[in-house]
Amino acid sequence: MTDRIRNYINGQWIDSRGQASLDVMNPATGKRMAEVPAGSKEDVMAAAEKAHLAWPSWQNTPATRRIQYLYKMKQVLEENEHEIAAICTKECGKTIAESKAEILRAIENIEVACGIPKLMQGGFSENITTGIYEFYIRQALGTCSCISPFNFPIMIPFWFMPYAIACGNTYIVKPSEKVPMTMTRIFELFEKLDLPPGVLNLVHGGKETVDAILEHPFIQAISFVGSSAVAKYIYQTGAIHGKRVQAQGGAKNPVVVMPDADLDAAVKIIADSAFGCAGQRCLAASVVITVGQTGEEFMNRIIRSAREKKVGNGLSDDVDMGPVIRKESKERIEGLIDKGVREGANLLLDGRGIKVRDCEDGYFTGPTILGNVNPDSEIYKTEIFGPVLSILHADTLEDAISLINNSRYGNSACIFTRSGAAARKFRHDTMTGNIGVNIGIAAPMAFFPFSGWKDSFYGDLHGQSLHALEFYTQTKVVIERWHDAWTRKF
């Protein structure tokens, strides 16, 4: 991989036509690793034109042949797991184990997409009236694209891309400019697939690249994951330009701990959820609502568990939590902690000012816990996207559900309980798209859609599974009358 990262268009590595570039930083060391193009409209135009030209032939390739490339794709990821995970850890900051978990999730989506020959089947009715048959078929849209976030450089593009190309679309991946090296290396490895030129393309850049994707007439559908503000912009702008859009936004994921919960299991699972990936994931537990008499005991245990988390360079096998992505992110997170304290929250565990040996310039914030958080405070309402856990109390399950439903976010909510009645009420009444029962991260398997409600999602069809199939195909209804019917009396 060269120091200056390039685009991959029509089966070739090509320098960006834009002159500006951005530094790619190692968040554990604070050192520059490479430079990535800031992007340009011309890069997107080139990729879209080549993908558009490749589409008719690719769509007419039988689905049973298209998925053969996915089988190879799965093999490439499996055979190069450690190399890919190491690159991801270096530029994203997460631990090696977390990076490898991303690869497994990517592979799961490839495996589900390999079922497209069956999943794409339409429906047929004969003699809807005498001698007339009616049926529908599914066809690809054309050229599609995903705009991927920094926190899961491997996994999130695979929520979308395998389904799109298996359905007969061509595709453009736009990685986050903060973490471009991982997907670049994956595309280098994917050259072994021998995909027809133009089917799979990679374009780097920032907002100029994003806007060009949103506006280009050849791009028919866009998938996005990121903050709610940007998700709304992507959705609105894409829709104005006549595109299908699925835009996953931010979150403020609550976890309810009932008095009958298994506290040993709950504390371990919640600590892993809140502080894994340094809290930089859209399903991270960010708020705990204790119900009844469980509050004090839970707080004592979660503080002890959080203190045991070893923070450091994710390349070390004994590290539990790596850095946050950028210096600016660290400053923002720690500023919000300050704000929470000023708003009246109790600082139960302070992760600010942490220093890691041999990584003194890294962007580290340790596990932080705030107690007695006010539901009207900014710290409660804002997606912190860092290793900060807020705790508050509710007298009843109904009160806890009311707190959750009053949030503008609706990505995920979890409950810890031994009561089936409490679990049933929670999963029915709680207004979020993903529900966990005695689960800390309600992440759907690849054969279920990754749901999300309210300001956590803009669109109709989510990523993964049958939602991906629906998103990347359009239905064509055919009504036929055969000539032998003309001899009949109508």
NUGU-122237 format. One record per residue (C-alpha): residue number from 0; residue in one letter; y, z, x. Coordinates in nm, 4 decimals. Layout:
i;aa;v;w;u
NUM;a;Y;Z;X
...
REM end
This chain:
i;aa;v;w;u
0;m;0.0000;0.0000;0.0000
1;t;0.3356;-0.1056;0.1443
2;d;0.6388;0.1220;0.1662
3;r;0.8236;-0.0988;-0.0832
4;i;0.6148;-0.1077;-0.4012
5;r;0.5719;-0.4477;-0.5642
6;n;0.5031;-0.5823;-0.9099
7;y;0.1740;-0.7458;-1.0083
8;i;0.2361;-1.0569;-1.2163
9;n;-0.0047;-1.3374;-1.3020
10;g;-0.2620;-1.2153;-1.0517
11;q;-0.0177;-1.1926;-0.7588
12;w;0.1812;-0.9175;-0.5870
13;i;0.5476;-1.0091;-0.6126
14;d;0.8663;-0.8447;-0.4871
15;s;1.1097;-0.7340;-0.7544
16;r;1.4064;-0.9601;-0.8124
17;g;1.6252;-0.6523;-0.8372
18;q;1.7888;-0.5243;-0.5201
19;a;1.8190;-0.1556;-0.6087
20;s;1.5383;0.0882;-0.5397
21;l;1.4441;0.4521;-0.6010
22;d;1.2698;0.6997;-0.3738
23;v;0.9192;0.8174;-0.4604
24;m;0.8989;1.1847;-0.3640
25;n;0.6111;1.4199;-0.2929
26;p;0.7012;1.7189;-0.5143
27;a;0.4947;1.9608;-0.3055
28;t;0.6763;1.8816;0.0190
29;g;1.0063;1.7324;-0.0973
30;k;0.9460;1.4359;0.1331
31;r;0.9891;1.0681;0.0557
32;m;0.6662;0.8659;0.0333
33;a;0.7785;0.5171;-0.0708
34;e;1.0455;0.3284;-0.2590
35;v;1.0026;0.1646;-0.5965
36;p;1.2173;-0.1100;-0.7460
37;a;1.4761;0.0126;-0.9931
38;g;1.3732;-0.2970;-1.1863
39;s;1.5402;-0.5960;-1.3395
40;k;1.5370;-0.8047;-1.6528
41;e;1.4095;-1.0983;-1.4465
42;d;1.0932;-0.9073;-1.3508
43;v;1.0080;-0.8484;-1.7165
44;m;1.0853;-1.2093;-1.8060
45;a;0.8474;-1.3333;-1.5374
46;a;0.5675;-1.1008;-1.6468
47;a;0.6149;-1.1722;-2.0169
48;e;0.6176;-1.5484;-1.9669
49;k;0.2999;-1.5478;-1.7599
50;a;0.1263;-1.3091;-1.9996
51;h;0.2332;-1.5254;-2.2943
52;l;0.0868;-1.8355;-2.1297
53;a;-0.2400;-1.6540;-2.0550
54;w;-0.2793;-1.5214;-2.4094
55;p;-0.4263;-1.8214;-2.6017
56;s;-0.7130;-1.8642;-2.3595
57;w;-0.7779;-1.4896;-2.3411
58;q;-0.7733;-1.4511;-2.7196
59;n;-1.0279;-1.7325;-2.7479
60;t;-1.2567;-1.5647;-2.4950
61;p;-1.5364;-1.4008;-2.6985
62;a;-1.4953;-1.0249;-2.7344
63;t;-1.8416;-0.9762;-2.5870
64;r;-1.7164;-1.1433;-2.2687
65;r;-1.3804;-0.9658;-2.2678
66;i;-1.5450;-0.6241;-2.2584
67;q;-1.7485;-0.7200;-1.9501
68;y;-1.4265;-0.6729;-1.7561
69;l;-1.3972;-0.3225;-1.9035
70;y;-1.7418;-0.2309;-1.7783
71;k;-1.6267;-0.3321;-1.4302
72;m;-1.3013;-0.1384;-1.4831
73;k;-1.4974;0.1794;-1.5569
74;q;-1.7066;0.1283;-1.2437
75;v;-1.3996;0.0787;-1.0244
76;l;-1.2464;0.4069;-1.1448
77;e;-1.5720;0.5951;-1.0928
78;e;-1.6285;0.4580;-0.7429
79;n;-1.2721;0.5321;-0.6290
80;e;-1.2207;0.8634;-0.8067
81;h;-1.1227;1.0708;-0.5045
82;e;-0.8760;0.8184;-0.3604
83;i;-0.7012;0.7682;-0.6935
84;a;-0.6894;1.1427;-0.7616
85;a;-0.5390;1.2142;-0.4185
86;i;-0.2570;0.9621;-0.4732
87;c;-0.1895;1.1065;-0.8176
88;t;-0.1704;1.4596;-0.6760
89;k;0.0631;1.3566;-0.3952
90;e;0.3211;1.1916;-0.6194
91;c;0.2749;1.3955;-0.9391
92;g;0.2064;1.7423;-0.7968
93;k;-0.0905;1.8443;-1.0085
94;t;-0.4126;1.9742;-0.8556
95;i;-0.6947;1.7464;-0.7442
96;a;-0.9120;1.8827;-1.0253
97;e;-0.6424;1.7955;-1.2802
98;s;-0.6059;1.4448;-1.1372
99;k;-0.9811;1.3888;-1.1552
100;a;-0.9789;1.5095;-1.5156
101;e;-0.7266;1.2340;-1.5890
102;i;-0.9687;0.9753;-1.4546
103;l;-1.2444;1.1048;-1.6816
104;r;-1.0138;1.0724;-1.9826
105;a;-0.9229;0.7177;-1.8788
106;i;-1.2905;0.6278;-1.8513
107;e;-1.3608;0.7711;-2.1975
108;n;-1.1058;0.5317;-2.3473
109;i;-1.2541;0.2363;-2.1619
110;e;-1.5955;0.3286;-2.3012
111;v;-1.4657;0.3441;-2.6590
112;a;-1.2813;0.0136;-2.6167
113;c;-1.6099;-0.1469;-2.5125
114;g;-1.7095;-0.1183;-2.8793
115;i;-1.4445;-0.3725;-2.9839
116;p;-1.6978;-0.6477;-3.0763
117;k;-1.8147;-0.4188;-3.3579
118;l;-1.4827;-0.2476;-3.4306
119;m;-1.2976;-0.5790;-3.4763
120;q;-1.5250;-0.7018;-3.7515
121;g;-1.3514;-0.7951;-4.0752
122;g;-1.4726;-0.7981;-4.4362
123;f;-1.6165;-1.0586;-4.6732
124;s;-1.6494;-1.1013;-5.0514
125;e;-1.8220;-1.3995;-5.2124
126;n;-1.7424;-1.5392;-5.5569
127;i;-1.4235;-1.3438;-5.6157
128;t;-1.4101;-1.6038;-5.8896
129;t;-1.6650;-1.8804;-5.9344
130;g;-1.7081;-2.0763;-5.6118
131;i;-1.4283;-1.8998;-5.4215
132;y;-1.4858;-1.6727;-5.1247
133;e;-1.2352;-1.4333;-4.9698
134;f;-1.2495;-1.2571;-4.6350
135;y;-1.0313;-1.1148;-4.3629
136;i;-1.0484;-1.1338;-3.9866
137;r;-0.8677;-0.9500;-3.7071
138;q;-0.6725;-1.1357;-3.4424
139;a;-0.4748;-1.0262;-3.1388
140;l;-0.0958;-0.9935;-3.1506
141;g;-0.0108;-1.1634;-2.8211
142;t;0.1513;-0.9859;-2.5254
143;c;0.1858;-0.6070;-2.5479
144;s;0.3178;-0.3355;-2.3173
145;c;0.3131;0.0368;-2.2483
146;i;0.5919;0.2474;-2.1001
147;s;0.4191;0.5410;-1.9337
148;p;0.5488;0.8903;-1.8410
149;f;0.5248;1.0729;-1.5085
150;n;0.2990;1.3605;-1.6113
151;f;-0.0245;1.1615;-1.6569
152;p;0.0017;0.8537;-1.4335
153;i;-0.3672;0.7665;-1.4775
154;m;-0.4689;0.8719;-1.8258
155;i;-0.1885;0.7645;-2.0567
156;p;-0.1876;0.3880;-1.9816
157;f;-0.5580;0.3947;-2.0701
158;w;-0.4819;0.5326;-2.4175
159;f;-0.3567;0.1813;-2.4845
160;m;-0.4377;-0.0903;-2.2313
161;p;-0.8211;-0.1157;-2.2602
162;y;-0.8005;-0.1511;-2.6382
163;a;-0.5251;-0.4102;-2.6171
164;i;-0.7024;-0.6432;-2.3772
165;a;-1.0421;-0.5910;-2.5426
166;c;-0.8820;-0.7065;-2.8690
167;g;-0.7603;-1.0250;-2.7003
168;n;-0.4026;-0.9353;-2.6083
169;t;-0.2446;-0.9724;-2.2678
170;y;-0.0716;-0.6662;-2.1266
171;i;0.2151;-0.5323;-1.9171
172;v;0.2045;-0.1758;-1.7811
173;k;0.5347;-0.0104;-1.6864
174;p;0.4606;0.3147;-1.4976
175;s;0.7156;0.5912;-1.4603
176;e;0.9438;0.5183;-1.1663
177;k;0.8725;0.8768;-1.0515
178;v;0.5003;0.8114;-1.0042
179;p;0.4461;0.4384;-0.9410
180;m;0.1950;0.4640;-0.6567
181;t;-0.1078;0.5705;-0.8601
182;m;-0.1080;0.2776;-1.1008
183;t;-0.0183;0.0398;-0.8193
184;r;-0.3321;0.1450;-0.6330
185;i;-0.5405;0.1148;-0.9506
186;f;-0.4145;-0.2420;-0.9969
187;e;-0.5014;-0.3191;-0.6350
188;l;-0.8540;-0.1990;-0.7040
189;f;-0.8628;-0.3930;-1.0310
190;e;-0.8301;-0.7182;-0.8388
191;k;-1.2092;-0.6816;-0.8043
192;l;-1.2374;-0.7401;-1.1791
193;d;-1.1414;-1.1085;-1.1426
194;l;-0.9498;-1.0993;-1.4690
195;p;-0.7854;-1.4322;-1.5559
196;p;-0.4290;-1.4398;-1.4148
197;g;-0.1680;-1.3087;-1.6537
198;v;-0.4001;-1.0928;-1.8642
199;l;-0.3001;-0.7678;-1.6937
200;n;0.0403;-0.7196;-1.5308
201;l;0.2362;-0.4362;-1.3676
202;v;0.6153;-0.4135;-1.3662
203;h;0.8133;-0.1269;-1.2121
204;g;1.1612;0.0022;-1.2827
205;g;1.3866;0.2292;-1.4823
206;k;1.6003;0.1795;-1.7914
207;e;1.6856;-0.1854;-1.7227
208;t;1.3154;-0.2667;-1.7148
209;v;1.2517;-0.0637;-2.0304
210;d;1.5325;-0.2347;-2.2213
211;a;1.4074;-0.5760;-2.1131
212;i;1.0605;-0.4897;-2.2464
213;l;1.2099;-0.3724;-2.5758
214;e;1.4089;-0.6922;-2.6176
215;h;1.1824;-0.9693;-2.4869
216;p;1.0643;-1.1961;-2.7709
217;f;0.7193;-1.2579;-2.6193
218;i;0.6298;-0.8871;-2.6225
219;q;0.4890;-0.8013;-2.9637
220;a;0.3976;-0.4314;-2.9415
221;i;0.5075;-0.1353;-2.7316
222;s;0.3406;0.2000;-2.6662
223;f;0.5408;0.4889;-2.5237
224;v;0.4938;0.8549;-2.4292
225;g;0.7859;1.0754;-2.3239
226;s;1.0604;1.2980;-2.4598
227;s;1.1544;1.2877;-2.8286
228;a;1.5034;1.1567;-2.7590
229;v;1.3709;0.8613;-2.5614
230;a;1.0822;0.8089;-2.8061
231;k;1.3336;0.7722;-3.0890
232;y;1.5362;0.5240;-2.8830
233;i;1.2233;0.3220;-2.7994
234;y;1.1164;0.3191;-3.1632
235;q;1.4550;0.2176;-3.3012
236;t;1.5305;-0.0443;-3.0380
237;g;1.1837;-0.1961;-3.0492
238;a;1.1904;-0.2125;-3.4286
239;i;1.5305;-0.3838;-3.4267
240;h;1.3730;-0.6534;-3.2102
241;g;1.0797;-0.6967;-3.4470
242;k;0.8100;-0.5165;-3.2477
243;r;0.5352;-0.2783;-3.3404
244;v;0.6076;0.0555;-3.1757
245;q;0.4126;0.3765;-3.1276
246;a;0.6245;0.6368;-2.9511
247;q;0.4840;0.9795;-2.8678
248;g;0.7627;1.2334;-2.8249
249;g;0.8085;1.5900;-2.7087
250;a;0.6500;1.9127;-2.8245
251;k;0.6812;2.2874;-2.8534
252;n;0.3188;2.3831;-2.9024
253;p;0.2544;2.7229;-3.0633
254;v;-0.0592;2.9333;-3.0303
255;v;-0.1334;3.2047;-3.2868
256;v;-0.3377;3.5043;-3.1706
257;m;-0.4891;3.6968;-3.4610
258;p;-0.5894;4.0667;-3.4447
259;d;-0.9599;3.9724;-3.4541
260;a;-0.9366;3.7214;-3.1670
261;d;-1.1615;3.7468;-2.8628
262;l;-0.8808;3.8486;-2.6282
263;d;-1.0745;3.7884;-2.3065
264;a;-1.1382;3.4270;-2.4022
265;a;-0.7955;3.3777;-2.5612
266;v;-0.6014;3.5033;-2.2596
267;k;-0.7903;3.2855;-2.0123
268;i;-0.7655;2.9740;-2.2271
269;i;-0.3965;3.0226;-2.3106
270;a;-0.3036;3.0892;-1.9465
271;d;-0.4795;2.7701;-1.8404
272;s;-0.3067;2.5786;-2.1194
273;a;0.0438;2.7129;-2.0482
274;f;0.0369;2.6879;-1.6688
275;g;-0.2032;2.4018;-1.5992
276;c;-0.0260;2.0898;-1.4702
277;a;0.2712;2.3270;-1.4164
278;g;0.3253;2.3176;-1.7932
279;q;0.4166;1.9488;-1.7731
280;r;0.1996;1.8146;-2.0520
281;c;0.2713;1.7430;-2.4149
282;l;-0.0139;1.9666;-2.5326
283;a;0.0648;2.2675;-2.3144
284;a;0.0839;2.6025;-2.4939
285;s;0.4511;2.6956;-2.4824
286;v;0.4822;2.9638;-2.7530
287;v;0.2435;3.2460;-2.8413
288;i;0.2813;3.4147;-3.1804
289;t;0.0914;3.7426;-3.1928
290;v;-0.0048;3.8653;-3.5382
291;g;-0.0550;4.2256;-3.6459
292;q;-0.1496;4.4845;-3.3853
293;t;-0.2545;4.2501;-3.1060
294;g;0.0887;4.2015;-2.9430
295;e;0.1083;4.4642;-2.6687
296;e;-0.2506;4.4277;-2.5487
297;f;-0.2202;4.0509;-2.5354
298;m;0.1056;4.0672;-2.3374
299;n;-0.0443;4.3001;-2.0766
300;r;-0.3457;4.0753;-2.0301
301;i;-0.1575;3.7430;-2.0184
302;i;0.0787;3.8806;-1.7529
303;r;-0.2153;3.9852;-1.5359
304;s;-0.3819;3.6469;-1.5817
305;a;-0.0638;3.4558;-1.4977
306;r;-0.0061;3.6618;-1.1833
307;e;-0.3497;3.5594;-1.0588
308;k;-0.2610;3.1904;-1.0646
309;k;-0.2278;3.0585;-0.7111
310;v;0.0661;2.8216;-0.6761
311;g;0.0723;2.5642;-0.3978
312;n;0.0040;2.2102;-0.2837
313;g;-0.2373;2.0521;-0.5297
314;l;-0.4338;1.8950;-0.2454
315;s;-0.5734;2.2415;-0.1607
316;d;-0.8929;2.3174;-0.3488
317;d;-0.8033;2.6828;-0.4047
318;v;-0.4701;2.6115;-0.5804
319;d;-0.4426;2.6651;-0.9563
320;m;-0.0963;2.5191;-1.0137
321;g;0.1199;2.2703;-0.8282
322;p;0.4954;2.2003;-0.8299
323;v;0.7080;2.0467;-1.1018
324;i;0.7969;1.6829;-1.0594
325;r;1.1534;1.6927;-0.9193
326;k;1.4191;1.9254;-0.7848
327;e;1.6265;1.8493;-1.0946
328;s;1.3321;1.9529;-1.3141
329;k;1.2980;2.2823;-1.1286
330;e;1.6694;2.3510;-1.1685
331;r;1.6584;2.2663;-1.5392
332;i;1.3538;2.4873;-1.6030
333;e;1.4988;2.7829;-1.4164
334;g;1.8321;2.7346;-1.5936
335;l;1.6531;2.7596;-1.9271
336;i;1.4836;3.0797;-1.8122
337;d;1.8287;3.2207;-1.7332
338;k;1.9477;3.1100;-2.0754
339;g;1.6498;3.2788;-2.2433
340;v;1.7294;3.6099;-2.0750
341;r;2.0943;3.5807;-2.1769
342;e;1.9790;3.5169;-2.5333
343;g;1.7952;3.8485;-2.5328
344;a;1.4388;3.7629;-2.4290
345;n;1.2528;4.0096;-2.2051
346;l;1.1581;3.8621;-1.8673
347;l;0.7978;3.9842;-1.8397
348;l;0.7050;3.7652;-1.5425
349;d;0.9549;3.5753;-1.3275
350;g;0.8342;3.2638;-1.1437
351;r;1.1711;3.1673;-1.0003
352;g;1.2344;3.1704;-0.6286
353;i;0.8687;3.1269;-0.5350
354;k;0.7996;3.0021;-0.1821
355;v;0.4837;2.8242;-0.0712
356;r;0.3761;2.8342;0.2912
357;d;0.4133;2.4955;0.4653
358;c;0.5784;2.3589;0.1502
359;e;0.9145;2.5333;0.1700
360;d;1.0982;2.2237;0.0426
361;g;0.8663;2.1715;-0.2548
362;y;0.9720;2.1990;-0.6177
363;f;0.7812;2.5123;-0.7154
364;t;0.8391;2.7387;-1.0121
365;g;0.5709;2.9992;-1.0721
366;p;0.4246;3.1104;-1.4055
367;t;0.6958;3.2705;-1.6157
368;i;0.6586;3.4751;-1.9344
369;l;0.9346;3.5683;-2.1766
370;g;0.8780;3.8306;-2.4454
371;n;1.0607;3.9194;-2.7661
372;v;1.1871;3.5622;-2.7983
373;n;1.4194;3.4982;-3.0904
374;p;1.3122;3.2005;-3.3101
375;d;1.6776;3.1005;-3.3370
376;s;1.7281;3.0871;-2.9592
377;e;1.7503;2.7735;-2.7489
378;i;1.4570;2.8832;-2.5311
379;y;1.2379;2.8869;-2.8435
380;k;1.3533;2.5508;-2.9783
381;t;1.3763;2.3506;-2.6548
382;e;1.0852;2.1734;-2.4894
383;i;1.0989;2.3300;-2.1428
384;f;0.8239;2.1133;-1.9898
385;g;0.7462;2.3659;-1.7215
386;p;0.5310;2.6764;-1.6598
387;v;0.7164;2.8995;-1.9071
388;l;0.5445;3.0832;-2.1920
389;s;0.7443;3.2440;-2.4733
390;i;0.5963;3.5269;-2.6828
391;l;0.7082;3.6495;-3.0225
392;h;0.5504;3.8452;-3.3062
393;a;0.4709;3.7831;-3.6737
394;d;0.3451;4.0352;-3.9260
395;t;0.1076;3.7960;-4.1034
396;l;-0.0634;3.4605;-4.0589
397;e;0.1621;3.3213;-4.3321
398;d;0.4678;3.4262;-4.1337
399;a;0.3271;3.2624;-3.8196
400;i;0.2593;2.9361;-4.0033
401;s;0.6120;2.9433;-4.1459
402;l;0.7567;2.9757;-3.7951
403;i;0.5498;2.6783;-3.6797
404;n;0.6401;2.4603;-3.9765
405;n;1.0116;2.5247;-3.9306
406;s;0.9999;2.3578;-3.5886
407;r;1.1217;2.0009;-3.5545
408;y;0.8146;1.9280;-3.3404
409;g;0.4657;1.8680;-3.4730
410;n;0.2416;1.7745;-3.1847
411;s;-0.0129;2.0560;-3.1619
412;a;-0.0817;2.4102;-3.2835
413;c;-0.3754;2.6394;-3.2065
414;i;-0.5178;2.9619;-3.3467
415;f;-0.7477;3.2220;-3.1931
416;t;-0.9504;3.4106;-3.4519
417;r;-1.3036;3.5053;-3.5585
418;s;-1.2188;3.4476;-3.9255
419;g;-1.3266;3.1227;-4.0877
420;a;-1.0852;3.1853;-4.3741
421;a;-0.7903;3.2234;-4.1348
422;a;-0.8946;2.9098;-3.9459
423;r;-0.9251;2.7053;-4.2658
424;k;-0.5841;2.8179;-4.3895
425;f;-0.4276;2.7457;-4.0510
426;r;-0.5676;2.3948;-4.0146
427;h;-0.4711;2.3058;-4.3743
428;d;-0.1221;2.4551;-4.3908
429;t;0.0084;2.3962;-4.0373
430;m;0.2252;2.0855;-4.0066
431;t;0.1179;1.9424;-3.6723
432;g;-0.0895;1.6387;-3.5882
433;n;-0.3410;1.8136;-3.3614
434;i;-0.4979;2.1491;-3.4483
435;g;-0.7020;2.3740;-3.2201
436;v;-0.9259;2.6589;-3.3361
437;n;-1.0135;2.8852;-3.0423
438;i;-0.8969;2.5923;-2.8270
439;g;-0.5927;2.6051;-2.5986
440;i;-0.5336;2.2327;-2.5616
441;a;-0.6122;2.0352;-2.8762
442;a;-0.6568;1.7051;-2.6909
443;p;-0.8560;1.4565;-2.9008
444;m;-1.1487;1.2743;-2.7475
445;a;-1.1049;0.9006;-2.7004
446;f;-1.2954;0.8250;-3.0217
447;f;-1.0297;1.0115;-3.2241
448;p;-0.6580;0.9178;-3.2458
449;f;-0.4072;1.1244;-3.0495
450;s;-0.2034;1.2439;-3.3431
451;g;0.1480;1.3834;-3.3685
452;w;0.3927;1.4580;-3.6508
453;k;0.7645;1.5009;-3.7095
454;d;0.9820;1.4565;-3.3974
455;s;0.6712;1.4482;-3.1807
456;f;0.5863;1.0942;-3.2913
457;y;0.7671;0.7828;-3.4096
458;g;0.5530;0.5148;-3.5682
459;d;0.2496;0.4860;-3.7925
460;l;-0.0533;0.4317;-3.5680
461;h;-0.1334;0.6572;-3.2746
462;g;-0.3064;0.5900;-2.9451
463;q;-0.6845;0.5770;-2.8954
464;s;-0.9804;0.4868;-3.1150
465;l;-0.9425;0.3093;-3.4503
466;h;-0.5661;0.3594;-3.4500
467;a;-0.5497;0.1551;-3.1283
468;l;-0.7618;-0.1170;-3.2866
469;e;-0.5281;-0.1320;-3.5881
470;f;-0.2187;-0.1274;-3.3676
471;y;-0.3305;-0.4121;-3.1391
472;t;-0.4610;-0.6474;-3.4080
473;q;-0.3278;-0.8125;-3.7206
474;t;-0.5340;-0.9070;-4.0232
475;k;-0.5603;-1.2599;-4.1575
476;v;-0.6885;-1.3062;-4.5130
477;v;-0.8703;-1.6333;-4.5915
478;i;-0.9488;-1.7601;-4.9432
479;e;-1.1896;-2.0579;-4.9561
480;r;-1.3226;-2.2898;-5.2276
481;w;-1.6118;-2.5123;-5.1313
482;h;-1.6473;-2.8682;-5.2598
483;d;-1.9723;-2.8165;-5.4525
484;a;-1.7755;-2.5899;-5.6808
485;w;-1.5726;-2.8889;-5.8050
486;t;-1.8731;-3.0060;-6.0054
487;r;-1.8532;-2.6904;-6.2137
488;k;-1.6382;-2.6444;-6.5184
489;f;-1.3463;-2.4107;-6.4699
REM end
